[in-house]
Amino acid sequence: MCLNSSEMRPEHITMTIALIAKNQAGRDMVLPFIIHNLSEFLKSIDAREIPYMLGSISSYMTSYEQLLQITPLLAYEEEAIVLAAQKMKTKVTNNIQFIRDNYPYVKTWLRQSGYTNYL
């Protein structure tokens, strides 16, 4: 992905990341990619876009493994990123709890939707 803001408009970078996070195939790759390239992101987009970008990713995170991926962001020196990471952590924790509380319904929905490999 091109992070050079002279080649890609900053608002398109955040939207592209959000769409990748929405896609099942891209979901597991997007957060490690952001963490690895965070300094480049901060050069290319306004820091105020980071919470939107991270929030769009956390909407689809539902596992403890994904929750652990957030940890490096909590130690980042930029306050906006740490705050966004804290919100991510809360959102993912809530997602996990929702699945635990509603597992019989989630399990039925997964089976009916053809996602039996996620049970």
VMD Tcl script that draws the C-alpha trace (Angstrom):
set ca {
  {0.00 0.00 0.00}
  {1.20 3.47 -0.80}
  {1.43 5.72 2.25}
  {2.94 8.65 0.39}
  {0.40 11.46 0.66}
  {1.67 12.95 -2.60}
  {0.43 9.79 -4.34}
  {-2.68 9.06 -2.29}
  {-5.01 11.52 -0.63}
  {-4.90 11.27 3.18}
  {-8.65 10.69 3.53}
  {-8.35 7.79 1.09}
  {-5.65 6.18 3.22}
  {-7.93 6.01 6.26}
  {-10.90 4.80 4.19}
  {-8.77 2.12 2.53}
  {-7.61 0.87 5.94}
  {-11.23 0.80 7.18}
  {-12.30 -1.25 4.16}
  {-9.41 -3.67 4.57}
  {-10.39 -4.13 8.23}
  {-13.96 -4.87 7.17}
  {-12.80 -7.64 4.83}
  {-12.32 -11.03 6.44}
  {-9.10 -11.70 4.53}
  {-7.53 -8.35 5.41}
  {-8.65 -8.10 9.00}
  {-5.73 -9.99 10.54}
  {-3.14 -8.11 8.50}
  {-4.28 -4.53 8.93}
  {-3.38 -3.79 12.56}
  {0.15 -5.27 12.38}
  {0.62 -3.26 9.16}
  {-0.47 -0.04 10.90}
  {1.72 -0.67 13.94}
  {4.73 -1.43 11.74}
  {4.16 1.69 9.61}
  {2.74 4.07 12.22}
  {5.45 6.69 11.79}
  {4.73 6.74 8.04}
  {1.02 7.08 8.71}
  {1.67 10.07 10.93}
  {3.67 11.71 8.13}
  {0.89 11.08 5.62}
  {-2.30 11.77 7.52}
  {-3.50 14.11 10.23}
  {-3.11 12.56 13.69}
  {-6.81 13.28 14.25}
  {-7.60 10.61 11.62}
  {-5.86 7.88 13.63}
  {-8.75 7.35 16.10}
  {-11.20 6.90 13.21}
  {-8.88 4.48 11.50}
  {-8.23 2.44 14.65}
  {-11.89 2.55 15.63}
  {-12.93 1.12 12.29}
  {-10.54 -1.77 12.82}
  {-11.67 -2.57 16.36}
  {-15.29 -2.93 15.24}
  {-14.35 -6.26 13.66}
  {-11.97 -7.56 16.32}
  {-13.46 -10.38 18.41}
  {-10.62 -12.50 19.81}
  {-8.09 -12.39 22.62}
  {-5.30 -12.71 20.05}
  {-6.52 -9.56 18.33}
  {-6.84 -7.82 21.69}
  {-3.16 -8.53 22.36}
  {-2.22 -6.86 19.05}
  {-3.33 -3.52 20.52}
  {-0.64 -3.58 23.25}
  {2.13 -1.82 21.24}
  {-0.19 1.12 20.59}
  {-0.78 1.60 24.32}
  {2.94 2.34 24.75}
  {3.16 4.85 21.90}
  {4.42 8.34 22.73}
  {1.62 10.23 20.95}
  {-1.31 10.82 23.31}
  {-3.97 10.65 20.56}
  {-2.77 7.17 19.61}
  {-2.73 5.95 23.21}
  {-6.27 7.26 23.76}
  {-7.45 5.62 20.54}
  {-5.77 2.36 21.58}
  {-7.49 2.49 24.96}
  {-10.84 2.92 23.20}
  {-9.94 0.03 20.91}
  {-9.13 -2.16 23.89}
  {-12.48 -1.36 25.50}
  {-14.37 -1.98 22.25}
  {-12.66 -5.32 21.57}
  {-13.16 -6.41 25.20}
  {-16.86 -5.58 24.83}
  {-17.02 -7.49 21.53}
  {-15.48 -10.54 23.18}
  {-17.86 -10.31 26.13}
  {-20.86 -9.99 23.81}
  {-19.86 -13.17 22.01}
  {-19.36 -15.00 25.32}
  {-22.71 -13.80 26.68}
  {-24.55 -14.70 23.48}
  {-22.55 -17.69 22.31}
  {-25.53 -20.01 21.65}
  {-27.06 -17.40 19.35}
  {-23.73 -16.55 17.74}
  {-23.05 -20.25 17.18}
  {-26.46 -20.71 15.52}
  {-25.91 -17.65 13.33}
  {-22.45 -18.86 12.29}
  {-23.84 -22.28 11.33}
  {-26.77 -20.79 9.41}
  {-24.45 -18.37 7.60}
  {-22.00 -21.08 6.55}
  {-19.17 -20.03 8.87}
  {-18.77 -23.37 10.64}
  {-14.97 -23.08 10.57}
  {-15.30 -20.24 13.14}
  {-17.02 -22.37 15.79}
}
mol new
graphics top color blue
foreach p $ca { graphics top sphere $p radius 0.5 }
foreach p [lrange $ca 0 end-1] q [lrange $ca 1 end] { graphics top cylinder $p $q radius 0.2 }
display resetview
